[in-house]
Amino acid sequence: MNILKAIRKVFMGGEESIETGRGKNKQPKFVIKDSKDNKFYFLLISPNGKVLVQSETYNSKQSAYVGIAAVQNYGTTENIVDETV
């Protein structure tokens, strides 16, 4: 599901998770949650149910969707910077 369709679905009363894949195979998924202070954040959940990424908090659900789109767009980079040295 592309991000624009997902945004429309949520704002039209749809579900709160975006499945990233099709078919019977389990795929990673993004899940949007609301925090105790009425802000939103998302998780990237692995096929085995483990949290891979937890985002910062956003003031709106729409901003959380924009954050997901950024991860989908830029998350495929092969650049790794190790700043521990």
N, C-alpha and C positions, 0 to 999 in steps of 0.2 A: 504494500500500500504506500503510495507516495505521500510525502508530508502534507501537501495541501489537502488531499482527500482525508487524511487523518485529522487535520485541524477542523475541517468542515464537519466530520463525523462527531467529534467531541462537542463542538459548539452547537450541534443540532441534536444533542442528547445521546451520543454513542458511548461506547465503552472506553475505558481508561488505559488500555494497553495497546501497543502496536506490535504485532507479530512481524518479525523480519524473516520471512521465508514462506514457502508454500509446501504442500504435500504432507506426508505422514511423518517425515523426519522431524524430530524436535529441533528447533532453531533458537538462537538467542532472541531475546525480546526486550523492548524498552517498556518500562512501567512508570506511569506518572503517579506520584503520591502527594498528599497535602501534609504540611508540617503543622506542628502545634501552634505556630504563630500565623496561621492562615496564608502561608506561602506555599509554593509548589517546588518539587524537585523530581528528578527522574533517576531510575536505576536501569542499568543494563544487566540483565540476568542471563547467565549461561544456560545451555540446554540441561545441565544437571541441577539447576536451581540456585547456583551460587551467584552472589552479587559481584560483578566484575567492575562496575563503575557506579559511583554515586555522585550526582551533580551538585553544584552549588544550589542555593535556593533562589527562586524567581518570584517576583511580585504577582505574576499572572500565569495562568495555565498556558496561554498562547506563547509567552516567553519560554516556558519549558519546552514546548514543541519546537521553537526556533533553536534551542540548545540541542535537542535531539537531532535536528536537521544538520547542525554544524558537526556533530560527532559522526553522523552518517557520511557527510561530505568530506571532512578532513581526517577522519579516523583511519583511513586506508594508507596513510603515509608510512614509508619505510624508515623515516628519519628517527633515530633514537639519540637523545642527548643525555649523557650521564653526567650530572653536575655534582656528583659525590666525590670526585677526585680533585 
